[in-house]
Amino acid sequence: MRSSGFSDAVVDEMRERGNSISEWISSTTGLKTGKVLDLGCGPGFFSIPLASADYDVVGIDYSYEMVARATENASRTGVQPVFMRMDAQNMTFADESFDLIVSRDVLWNLEYPEKAYSEILRVLKPGGKALISDGNYYLHLYDPDFSRPERKYYSDNKHERFNKDNVDFGIIERLAVDLPLSKVRRPQWDIDTVREMGGSIEVISTRTDGDVVRNFVVLVTKEASS
């Protein structure tokens, strides 16, 4: 339902940020080249800039519509990442297939996010890295210390401004009630989960509201001896 407006918002963001997306990934991870998996690629926010910077990019998304939008957006840009429909919790790639995995606002959507982390570590090459951007978007449903964002937080949101199909965003909240990551504080959950699986993880950045984290970026590394 959201694919059209979501794609327009992402294309606008890519237009605004230009080369800074791939430059940020390169400088943060230290990887200037290699095979990259865009996990939950949506309409191509990471895939297209990385392909433009000559990375070898594969993007996966569970939504057929998002895969179609990503393919169209990449074609207009003149790059050709490989896009395919796939479940991040049960990927069909061989072990140790990728040097780098990138993901934005995906894990919070999943029914079994710990499986996604397990798969991320499985398909990374030894020494490979995963740059994960996510947030505590619906923790206010369960945690009394985590208040609902003010209306201005939503009105400034690019996705709401590009909601040309008038999709009811309340649907997302009703789905989020049953999602496991709506109930835990992150990135502590991510830190504990990755370390239990034998990977290393560091928090790159956080955006806080008072004492709680709204958004964060973590960098996961698969140990070379794993």
Disulfide bonds with the S-S distance in Angstrom:
none
